Amino acid sequence: MAVCETCGNDYDIAFEVHAQGAVHTFDSFQCAIHAMAPICEHCAARIIGHGVQAGEHWYCCAHCARQEGTQGIVDRVMAGMSR
C-alpha cells in the first residue's frame, strides 16, 4: 500500500503524479489539489482550472488579476471574435 503525502492515509489504491521531475503519491484528487495546485495571488483560492497568468504571477480569474493591477485581462471575449 502507499501513503498519501498530504493526509498520511495508507491506501491500497493510491495513485502517483509525476510532475517536474518528482513523483507524488496521493489517495484522492482532493489531496493532490491541496498539495499541487497553485494559489491565486489575490484571493488565495486554489487554481484548479486554467487560471490567469500575468508575467510570473498567477490568479484564479481576470477579476483577481485586475485587482492586483494587471491590465488587459478579461474573462470573456466578444461573441463572433475568431481565435
Secondary structure, 3 states (H helix, E strand, C coil): CEECCCCCCEECCCEEEEECCEEEEECCHHHHHHHHCCECCCCCCECCCCCEEECCEEECCHHHHHHCCCCCCCCCCCCCCCC
